[in-house]
């Protein structure tokens, strides 16, 4: 079973490349066979990791070195785990990340323990996860649609993508899109592609301009203090071996192909797929400067969001069994309605369903067949995509 799961990861990656080919065409024509991947329910409930992101008190030079005082004061995340969670072995090498923000940028930094620094890809928008890499995923408004992905290798080569929606919901991924004003820096604590010594690590530093992140989100950019975003990080690590004066990926004797990559992440999704934005970690922005007054993370509306997400998962399984969505909440086997909610209205139509959860404070949450989940007040008007 473990081997089968790892093969599924490779297929997912291949599927992602195929999706990129048809992405621009499919935007106008609707879902295609290339765009959609089978739905797999996560293996565990949403238990996101949390991080309070403090302000930078002075300018950050994006060079990968992390030597500014603000970086020294910013807290590290927990060590990364396997993407499937605690059911999988502890990663062979340690990975941690930090975050900061100011009026112009959202900053991300990462430290990746690495005894064999390895990278080959130099062309922007190459398939960077074919090398060891570090990946960032951002969904500012947390609705699971219109989110950002950035991958960087130890050469500093970038691959930035804009996801209209997750692959399971028809995509597409726009890899021709670049993040305007993006800054990245990489520093190596060792020698790249040189097996004559043992390396220590590499560090990555990234600055996402708020102006670029306003393109496809309802969230404020820069955020207001207290705002929370869905964020996650992933590290792809390949098994390598010495070949001549460099490295190559280690081959599995049973297949003659490289072993599947390891995927180590900050907030596990429970399955080998990062494109479940509802399962990412939660980042809370603080007005306090790093190293100053600490701020506690305030968990919000998790029970409400998880209830509707379980409704969506149940609908996907129901349509898989019966060929249609259920119009009865009771038929979906859901847990008890959150005490903050008064009722759920479920409607079906020829192409899907919509569920609206009415809250006792007058606001509503709604979710639909493509997985988009939104919280809004009664007075808010939903803007069509």
PEKADA-V786404 format. One record per pair of residues at least 12 apart in sequence whose ideal C-beta (glycine too) atoms are under 7 Angstrom apart, sorted by the first residue. I is the first residue (numbers start at 1). J is the second residue. Records with the same first field share a line. If there is no record, write none. Layout:
BEGIN
I->J + J
END
This chain:
BEGIN
5->272
6->260
7->260
8->272
9->260 + 263 + 272
10->260
12->37 + 272 + 273
13->129
15->37 + 167
16->167 + 173
17->127
18->34
19->34 + 35 + 167 + 171 + 172 + 173
20->173 + 175
21->34
22->34 + 35
23->171 + 172 + 173 + 174
26->172
27->172
31->170
35->170 + 171 + 172
36->167 + 168 + 170
37->167 + 168
39->168 + 316
40->271
41->313
42->269 + 270 + 271 + 276 + 279
43->84 + 270 + 271
44->85 + 270
45->306
46->278 + 279 + 302 + 306
48->267 + 280 + 281 + 282
49->77 + 78 + 266 + 267 + 281
50->281 + 282 + 297
51->77 + 99 + 281 + 283
52->284 + 286 + 295 + 297
53->99 + 100 + 101 + 283 + 284 + 285 + 286
54->74 + 100 + 286 + 288 + 289 + 290
55->100 + 101 + 102 + 286 + 287 + 288 + 289 + 290
56->70 + 100 + 101 + 102 + 107 + 290
57->70 + 289 + 290
58->70
60->100 + 107 + 207
62->183 + 184 + 185 + 205 + 207
63->185 + 187 + 205
64->185 + 186 + 187 + 203 + 204 + 205
65->187 + 203
66->109 + 203 + 205
70->100 + 290
71->98 + 109
73->290 + 291
74->98 + 99 + 100 + 290
75->98
76->96 + 98
77->96 + 97 + 266
79->94 + 95 + 96
80->95 + 235 + 264 + 265 + 266
81->264 + 265 + 268
82->264 + 268
83->263 + 265 + 268 + 269 + 272
84->268 + 270 + 271 + 272
85->268 + 270
91->262 + 264
93->113 + 114 + 237
94->113
95->110 + 112 + 113 + 235 + 264
96->110 + 111
97->109 + 110 + 233 + 266
99->283
100->290
101->222 + 285
103->222
104->209 + 210
105->207 + 208 + 209 + 210
106->208 + 210
107->206 + 207
108->136 + 206
109->203 + 204 + 205
110->134 + 203 + 204 + 233
111->201 + 203
112->134 + 201 + 202 + 235
113->201
114->132 + 199 + 201 + 202
115->198 + 199
116->195 + 199 + 240 + 247
117->154 + 188 + 190 + 191 + 192 + 193 + 199 + 202
118->131 + 132 + 193 + 240 + 247
119->131 + 132 + 153 + 154 + 155 + 192
121->153 + 155 + 157
122->155 + 157
123->157
124->157 + 158
125->159 + 175
126->157 + 159
128->151 + 152 + 153 + 157 + 159
129->151 + 236 + 261
131->153
132->153 + 154 + 236 + 237 + 238
133->151 + 152 + 153 + 236
134->152 + 204 + 235
135->149 + 150 + 151 + 233 + 234
136->150 + 206 + 233
137->149 + 231 + 232 + 274 + 280
138->229 + 231
139->229 + 230 + 277 + 280
140->213 + 217 + 219 + 221 + 229
141->217 + 218 + 219
142->229 + 230
143->372 + 373 + 374
144->166 + 277 + 278 + 371 + 372 + 373
145->164 + 165 + 372
146->164 + 216 + 217
147->163 + 277
148->162
149->161 + 163
150->179 + 206
152->184 + 186 + 204
154->186 + 188 + 192 + 202
156->184 + 186
158->184
160->177 + 178 + 179 + 182
161->173 + 174 + 175 + 177
162->174 + 177 + 216
165->370
166->275 + 276 + 277 + 371
167->275
168->275
169->370 + 371
170->370
179->208 + 212
180->209 + 212
181->209 + 211 + 212
182->208 + 209 + 212
183->207
184->205 + 206
185->205
186->202 + 204
187->202 + 203
188->202
189->201 + 202
193->246 + 247
195->242 + 246 + 247
210->222
223->285
225->285 + 286 + 287
226->284 + 285
227->285
228->282 + 283 + 284 + 300
229->283
230->277 + 280 + 282
231->280 + 281 + 283
232->265 + 266 + 267 + 274 + 280 + 281
233->265 + 266
234->263 + 265 + 274
235->264
236->261 + 263
237->261 + 262 + 264
238->258 + 261
239->259
266->281
267->280 + 281
278->309
284->297 + 298
301->375
303->338
304->338 + 340 + 341 + 357 + 365
305->373
307->334 + 335 + 337 + 338
308->355 + 357 + 365 + 367 + 373
309->373
310->334 + 335
311->332 + 334 + 355 + 367
312->367 + 371
314->332 + 333 + 334
315->332 + 353
318->332
325->348 + 352 + 353 + 369
327->346 + 347 + 348
329->344 + 346
340->359 + 360
341->357 + 358 + 359 + 360
342->358 + 359 + 360
343->358
344->357
352->368 + 369
353->368 + 369
354->366 + 368
355->367
362->377 + 378
363->375 + 376 + 377 + 378
364->376 + 378
END
